[in-house]
Amino acid sequence: MTEIAFHFNASDKLEYACRLLRKAFANSARVVVAGEEQQLHSLDTALWTFSAQAFVPHCMHDAHQDQLVYTPVVFVTGSELPDNMAHHHVLLNLGQSLVKGFESFERIIEVVSLDPEDKNLARKRWKHYADRGYSLQRHDLASVAS
């Protein structure tokens, strides 16, 4: 069954996503990142500038199939996964809605900011997963930072 973890209280979702993706890439994990178009554009820029020593290869889901197969991080806009996903290892959800097709992934990480609306929508996703019997892990980033 899919492992699901919520990472709450991210002061900066994009900065946190960059750190997660850098760690995932270092561990040879393959990640699909779901979010809004502008959010993913900002993440693309952040990944190019985040660390001069640790580039994380990434592309959009509509890239050529050969590129999708070899790129460890793939961006998907919106809340529905395209049919051509080359891998289903980790889904990193930066968006505010449930990603349709999430159950095909081995692991899901939901990143939740300090924004009250983001937290409220995350609670709804938590309930959706819990109602379907998924075991959920909660990571409070505020307690890690202190």
N, C-alpha and C positions, 0 to 999 in steps of 0.2 A: 504494500500500500504506500502511496505517496507520503513522504515526510514533509510536514509543513511547519515553518518557523516564522513568527512575527518578530521583527526587530523594531521596537517602539521607541519613540522620542529621539529620532534622528534630527539633530539641529540643522543639518544640511543634507538632504537626500542625495544630491549629486556627488558631494564629496564622499559620503558614506558608500555610495554605489561604486565610485572609483576605487576605494580601498578594498571593497568586497571583490570586485572584478580582478584587481591586481592579484589578490590572494588566490582566487579561483584559477586564474591563468597560471600562476606559479605552481599550482597543484594539478595542472593538466585537466582541469574541469572544463566542461563545455556549457555555456550559459546562454539562454534566451532572455533578453531584457524586454519587458513589456512596459509601455508608458504612452503618454501623449506625444504627438509629433514634436512640439516645441521642446518638451522635456528631453526627448531623445536627441534632438539637435544640440541642446546644451550639454548633454552627457557626452556626445561625440566630441565636442570642442574640449570639454574637461579632460577626456581621456588622452587627447593629443598634448595637453599642457600639464597634466597632473604630476608626472614625474619623468624627468629626462632619462633616467636609467631604467624605467620599467614601462615600456610601451605595451599596451594591451591591444592585440589585433581585434578588429570588430568591423561589422558591415551591417547594412540594412537587409531585411528579409527578402527584398526584391532583387538582390544581387544575382549574378549568374550562378547557376547550380554548382559549378566547380568551386567557386569562391565560398559558397555556403558550406560545402562539405569540409573545407579546410580551415575555416575561420572559427575560432573558439567562442566568440561572443557575437550574437546576432540580435539586432534590434527589431522589435515588432511594434508597430503603432496600433493603438486601439485595444479592444478587449477580446478580439477573436484571432486565434492563431491561423496563419495561412496553411494550406495543405502541403506545401513544399518544405516543411521544417526538416533539416538534415539531422538534427539530434533532439533528444528529449531528456537530457540529464538534469539540468537545474533551470528553473524558471525564476527569474528575479522580477518581481512585480513592483514597479515604481508608481504605477497608476492608481487610480482611486476606485476602479471597478474590478470585479472578478474576471479573470481571464478564462474565456470558454475554451475547453480542452485541457485545462490544468491537470486533470487526472492522468494524462499520458506522460507526465514528468515524474522522475524518481524523487525529486526534491523541489520544494517551493520556498522561496524567501520573500516575504512581504515586508517592504520597508515603509514605516509610518513616521511621518514628521510630527512636530509639536503642534501643528495647526489643528484646532478643534474639529473642523469639518473633515480633515483627513483622518483623524482619530475615530470620528463617528462612522465614517464609511468603512474603516478597517474593522470596527466592531461588527458591522453587518457581514463582512467577508468571513470573519472569525466564526460567527454564528452559522453561516452557510456551511463551512467546513465541519464544524462540530456536529451539526445536525445530521451530517452524512457519515459520522463515525470516524473522522480523521483524528489522529492524535496530534495535538498542537503544542508547540513549544513557544514560550514567550521569553524574549530577550529585551530587557529594559536598558537601553543605551545610556539613559541618564544616570543609572547606578554604576555603569562601567566607567563613565567619564569622571565620576567623583573620586 
